Amino acid sequence: MGGADTDGGQVLEAWRGGFGRAELTARRVAGLLEVPGCARREVLDAAELPLPDVAGLLGCPPPRLSPFVHARRRRFDAVCTDEDLAALLPLARDGLDLTIDTGRTRQVPGAGAAERAAATERLLTELPERSLTLLRDPVLPLRLGDREQWLTLDTLLVTGTMPRHVVAIRTFPRQDGVADPTQVAAAAREIAASVLALRARTEVSRRALLVLPENASLQPVAAPLDVAPQLARLTALVRTAGDRSRLAALLAATPPLPDPTADDAPERTAAAVAALPHRFGDGCLRCDLFTFCRGEQEDAEAIGRLGTAVTNACASVPTVDAALALADGSRAPVGAAEIALADGLSRAARALELATAR
């Protein structure tokens, strides 16, 4: 699995240059929902490139988490998982309305992905009824486009009673009963990736349980999370994701990636990535390549740098200067969409003039 077994796969393999192959994670699958329609990200994912390594050569700063955040994450994980998941059992019973009597932790054995996938499947079939089980380092098969890949997870918390329910632990807090909706949405996308992979092997509910720390404490609290919308979108996206014949066609005039240790690796990596078409929007904030793609938008003075809502509103207008020209009448609108946009922009400009004149 994950090999170059078609002409398209061979093209992607060759284009990857000297970069190693990265594991497929729930976070990476969730990226399909965050940046839909971005051919650049789709090619990088289909070529199984390690995005942090590519981003580093492009000058993108790595994500920074303070030692305090790392330590808090470890402590909260211990609170939730120690003593046979004792802290999670009442939360799972109440949040999922299930009878759960026991908790347990199992390390998935095996060296390679295929061996761990087989062990994961075996452990899933052996889950006791009325239990909550934490699997560490599981691997699940997940079909993306025309091939099956291995989805590698750090942990998988799942109930034994059918249908299975996924329980996810995150360390962003629930403040006064409310969690950050952006982070909840990101968690839902990742949970949906796990649920989708599990559904190929067992019956899984679309209702999951999200466990968070309460306020500034390490006290775990939980709430049900319905991932049906994310699951529906992801199910549709994975059918066409990584269509290697289509993506290989995009690479026909694109220079291959270099050996990442070469002296000119940054320049050649930037040239190869820049040659791929991309779609810039709000979801790009969580992508490793965000800084590079934002820089391209700024250099081109593109509308995309102002966000998805503005991009959608401006339709075919490509740059900020072109939009301002519509607003002041120095550019004639073309088509009904631009006529409506020009009218809206001119009225907004007039309102701004009146507001600043006071």
C-alpha positions in Angstrom: 0.0 0.0 0.0 1.1 3.6 -0.7 3.5 2.3 -3.5 3.7 3.6 -7.0 1.6 0.9 -8.7 0.3 3.1 -11.6 1.8 5.5 -14.1 0.5 8.3 -12.1 2.0 6.9 -9.0 5.4 6.6 -10.7 5.2 10.3 -11.7 4.4 11.3 -8.1 7.2 9.1 -6.8 9.7 10.7 -9.2 8.5 14.2 -8.4 9.0 13.6 -4.7 12.7 13.8 -5.2 14.8 13.0 -2.2 12.1 13.5 0.4 11.0 10.5 2.5 7.5 9.2 2.6 5.3 10.6 5.4 2.7 8.7 7.4 -1.0 9.4 6.8 -2.5 10.9 10.0 -6.0 12.0 11.0 -4.7 15.5 11.0 -3.6 15.2 7.4 -6.9 13.6 6.3 -8.7 16.4 8.1 -6.8 18.8 5.8 -9.0 17.7 2.9 -11.9 19.5 4.6 -9.8 22.6 5.5 -8.4 23.3 2.1 -10.9 21.8 -0.4 -10.0 22.4 -4.0 -6.4 23.2 -3.4 -4.4 21.2 -6.1 -1.1 22.2 -4.5 -2.0 20.5 -1.2 -3.6 17.6 -3.0 -0.4 16.9 -4.9 1.8 17.1 -1.8 -0.5 14.7 0.0 -0.8 12.3 -2.9 3.0 12.3 -3.1 3.1 11.5 0.6 5.5 14.3 1.3 6.5 15.3 4.9 4.8 18.7 5.0 6.9 20.1 7.9 10.1 19.3 6.0 8.9 20.9 2.8 7.5 23.9 4.8 10.9 24.3 6.5 12.7 24.6 3.2 10.1 27.2 2.0 10.9 29.4 5.0 7.7 28.7 6.9 8.2 28.9 10.7 7.4 25.7 12.5 4.5 25.6 14.9 5.5 26.7 18.4 4.1 25.2 21.5 5.6 26.3 24.8 7.0 23.8 27.3 4.1 24.7 29.5 1.6 23.5 26.8 3.5 20.3 26.3 3.6 19.6 30.1 -0.1 20.4 30.5 -0.9 18.0 27.6 1.0 15.2 29.3 -0.6 15.8 32.6 -4.1 16.0 31.2 -3.5 12.8 29.3 -2.3 11.1 32.5 -5.4 12.3 34.4 -7.7 10.9 31.7 -5.9 7.6 31.1 -4.4 6.5 34.4 -6.0 3.8 36.6 -7.7 2.0 33.6 -9.4 5.2 32.3 -11.2 5.7 35.7 -11.7 9.4 35.0 -13.3 8.8 31.6 -15.7 6.0 32.5 -18.4 8.2 34.1 -18.0 10.8 31.4 -18.5 8.2 28.7 -21.5 6.7 30.5 -23.3 10.0 30.8 -22.2 11.6 27.5 -22.9 8.6 25.3 -25.8 7.1 27.4 -24.0 3.7 27.5 -23.4 1.2 30.1 -19.6 1.1 30.5 -18.2 -0.8 33.4 -14.5 -1.2 32.6 -11.6 0.6 31.0 -8.4 -0.7 29.7 -5.3 0.3 27.7 -3.7 -1.8 25.0 -0.4 -1.1 23.1 -0.8 -2.2 19.4 2.1 -4.5 18.7 4.0 -4.7 15.4 6.9 -3.0 13.6 5.5 -2.1 10.2 2.2 -0.5 9.3 0.7 -3.6 7.8 1.6 -5.6 10.9 0.1 -3.0 13.2 -3.0 -2.7 11.1 -3.6 -6.4 11.4 -3.0 -6.2 15.2 -5.4 -3.2 15.4 -8.1 -5.1 13.6 -7.6 -8.1 15.9 -7.9 -5.9 19.0 -11.0 -4.2 17.7 -12.7 -7.6 17.2 -11.8 -8.5 20.8 -13.2 -5.5 22.5 -15.4 -6.6 25.5 -19.0 -5.4 25.7 -19.6 -2.5 28.1 -15.9 -1.4 28.0 -13.9 1.6 27.0 -10.5 0.8 25.4 -7.5 3.0 24.6 -5.4 1.7 21.8 -2.0 3.2 21.5 -0.3 3.5 18.1 -3.1 1.9 16.1 -3.1 1.7 12.2 -6.3 1.6 10.1 -6.6 1.1 6.4 -8.2 4.1 4.6 -9.0 4.3 0.9 -8.1 7.6 -0.7 -9.0 7.8 -4.3 -7.7 4.8 -6.2 -5.6 3.2 -3.5 -5.7 2.1 0.1 -3.3 3.7 2.6 -2.5 3.3 6.2 -4.0 5.8 8.6 -1.6 6.1 11.6 -3.0 7.3 14.9 -1.3 8.1 18.2 -4.3 6.8 20.1 -7.8 5.6 19.5 -10.4 5.5 22.3 -13.4 3.4 21.4 -16.3 1.7 23.2 -16.8 -2.0 23.1 -20.6 -1.9 22.8 -22.0 -1.7 19.2 -22.1 0.6 17.5 -18.7 1.7 18.5 -18.3 5.3 19.7 -15.0 7.2 19.4 -13.9 9.3 22.4 -11.4 12.0 21.7 -9.2 13.8 24.3 -8.1 17.4 23.5 -6.3 19.9 25.8 -7.9 23.1 24.7 -10.2 24.2 27.6 -13.9 24.5 28.0 -14.2 28.0 29.6 -17.4 28.6 31.6 -19.1 25.8 29.7 -18.1 26.9 26.2 -15.1 25.6 24.1 -13.4 27.5 21.3 -15.6 26.7 18.2 -12.7 26.8 15.8 -10.8 24.2 17.8 -13.9 22.1 18.3 -14.4 22.2 14.5 -10.8 21.1 13.9 -11.3 18.2 16.4 -14.5 17.2 14.7 -12.7 16.9 11.3 -10.0 14.7 12.8 -12.5 12.5 14.6 -14.4 12.1 11.3 -11.3 10.8 9.7 -11.0 8.1 12.4 -14.7 7.2 12.2 -14.4 6.9 8.4 -11.5 4.5 8.6 -13.2 2.5 11.4 -16.4 2.1 9.4 -14.6 -0.1 6.9 -14.0 -2.6 9.7 -16.8 -2.2 12.2 -20.0 -0.4 13.0 -19.3 3.1 14.3 -21.7 5.8 15.5 -21.5 9.3 14.0 -21.8 10.6 17.7 -18.4 10.9 19.4 -17.4 12.2 22.8 -15.0 15.2 23.1 -13.2 15.3 26.4 -11.6 18.7 27.5 -10.1 20.2 30.6 -12.5 22.5 32.6 -11.3 26.1 32.7 -7.7 26.3 33.9 -7.9 23.0 35.8 -7.0 19.5 34.7 -10.5 18.3 35.6 -11.9 16.5 32.5 -15.4 17.3 31.2 -17.1 15.9 28.2 -19.8 16.6 25.7 -21.2 14.6 22.7 -20.1 15.7 19.3 -22.0 14.8 16.2 -19.5 14.5 13.3 -22.1 13.7 10.7 -21.5 16.8 8.6 -17.7 16.4 8.5 -18.2 12.6 7.9 -20.4 13.2 4.9 -18.0 15.8 3.3 -15.0 13.6 4.0 -16.7 10.5 2.5 -17.3 12.4 -0.7 -13.8 13.9 -0.8 -11.8 10.7 -0.2 -13.4 9.1 -3.3 -11.5 11.5 -5.6 -8.6 12.5 -3.3 -5.2 11.5 -4.7 -6.5 10.6 -8.2 -2.9 10.1 -9.3 -3.5 10.1 -13.0 -5.1 13.6 -12.8 -2.5 14.9 -10.4 0.3 13.5 -12.5 -1.0 15.6 -15.4 -0.5 18.7 -13.2 3.2 17.8 -12.8 3.9 17.6 -16.5 5.4 21.1 -16.6 6.4 21.2 -12.9 10.1 20.8 -11.9 10.7 17.9 -9.5 11.5 18.4 -5.9 15.3 18.2 -5.0 17.2 16.2 -2.4 16.4 18.2 0.7 20.0 18.1 1.8 21.3 19.8 -1.4 22.7 23.3 -1.2 20.0 24.7 -3.6 17.2 22.8 -2.0 15.3 25.9 -0.7 15.3 27.5 -4.1 14.3 24.4 -6.1 11.7 23.4 -3.6 10.1 26.9 -3.8 10.1 26.7 -7.6 8.5 23.3 -7.6 5.8 24.2 -5.1 5.1 27.6 -6.7 4.4 25.9 -10.0 1.4 24.1 -8.6 -1.9 25.9 -8.7 -3.4 26.6 -5.3 -6.5 27.9 -3.6 -6.0 30.3 -0.7 -8.6 30.6 2.0 -9.5 30.7 5.7 -8.7 26.9 6.1 -5.1 27.5 5.1 -4.3 28.8 8.5 -3.8 25.3 9.8 -1.7 24.2 6.8 2.1 23.9 7.2 2.6 25.9 4.0 0.4 28.8 5.1 3.2 31.4 5.3 4.6 30.5 1.8 1.2 30.7 0.2 0.2 33.9 2.0 3.4 35.5 0.8 2.5 34.6 -2.8 -0.9 36.2 -2.3 0.6 39.4 -0.9 3.2 39.6 -3.7 0.4 39.4 -6.2 -1.9 41.7 -4.2 -4.5 39.0 -4.6 -8.0 39.2 -3.2 -7.4 35.8 -1.6 -5.3 37.3 1.2 -8.4 39.0 2.5 -10.1 35.7 3.3 -12.6 33.3 1.9 -15.7 35.5 2.3 -14.1 38.4 0.4 -12.8 36.1 -2.3 -16.3 34.6 -2.8 -17.9 38.1 -2.9 -15.4 39.4 -5.4 -15.9 36.4 -7.7 -13.8 36.8 -10.9 -12.0 40.0 -9.7 -8.4 38.8 -9.0 -6.6 41.6 -7.2 -7.3 44.3 -4.6 -6.4 47.0 -7.2 -8.9 45.6 -9.6 -11.6 45.7 -6.9 -10.7 49.3 -5.9 -10.9 50.3 -9.6 -14.4 48.9 -9.7 -15.3 50.8 -6.6 -14.1 54.2 -8.0 -15.4 53.6 -11.5 -12.0 53.5 -13.2 -12.7 49.9 -14.3 -15.8 49.0 -16.2 -17.5 45.9 -14.8 -17.9 42.8 -17.0 -20.9 40.7 -16.5 -23.7 40.7 -14.0 -21.6 39.6 -11.1 -19.1 42.4 -11.5 -21.8 45.0 -12.0 -23.4 43.9 -8.7 -19.9 43.9 -7.0 -19.1 47.4 -8.4 -22.4 48.8 -7.1 -21.8 47.3 -3.6 -18.2 48.5 -3.5 -19.0 52.0 -4.6 -21.7 52.3 -2.0 -19.3 51.0 0.7 -16.7 53.4 -0.4 -19.2 56.3 -0.2 -20.3 55.2 3.2 -16.6 55.1 4.4 -16.1 58.7 3.0 -19.1 60.0 4.9 -18.0 58.2 8.1 -14.5 59.6 8.0 -15.7 63.1 7.1 -17.5 63.5 10.4 
